[in-house]
Amino acid sequence: MHRLYDRYVGYAMAVALRYVPLRDDAEDVVQDSFVKVFSSIAHFEFRGEGSLKGWLLRIVANEAVGFMRKQSRITFVDDIPDAVEEETPEVDRVPPEELTRMIGELPDGYRLVLNMFVFEQLSHKEIAERLGIKESSSASQFLRAKKLLGKKIKDYLENGSPQKSANTSSLIAMGDPSDKPLNDSLNNFLNEKKYE
């Protein structure tokens, strides 16, 4: 069990931080996730290391969503924002730790929907069911997240440094420092023209 923890704790923390931007809270989510993993590992059907990692990270994502729903008063809106900028920023030029920081700065509702849509690849219908919101609220949060994240990336590329907010000082990025999947997923997200 100790080897399992050591092998995957960095990945688990990276996933937790995408949902829960404060390190102490993310650590709690990771700890609760590993308790759940260790208590149910006997029921897991091993099909290779990828299946184990995927299963473990799904548990972390589910725990993080549950934490956010319990800890914050998330406000979801149904109205669709003004048009999203057509010019897509060059995500590949932004280090993964900066992308993680930018995601952490998004409002809670935006961050939840972005993570569920982009990284968990859930539909707006599935997101709505899991969060207990309308499908249109999920789509609205998605568009707002896309617009705000695109602006943050563009500002970063133009200014060469992050525009830090006051409440992200304890944010860290853990996991694989060359998080190519993060950049690729966000690049696809920002380039996507359909919203459903």
Secondary structure as UniProt FT lines:
FT   HELIX           2..19
FT   HELIX           23..40
FT   HELIX           41..43
FT   HELIX           49..71
FT   HELIX           91..93
FT   HELIX           96..105
FT   HELIX           108..114
FT   HELIX           115..119
FT   HELIX           124..131
FT   HELIX           135..159
FT   HELIX           166..168
FT   TURN            169..170
FT   HELIX           180..191
//
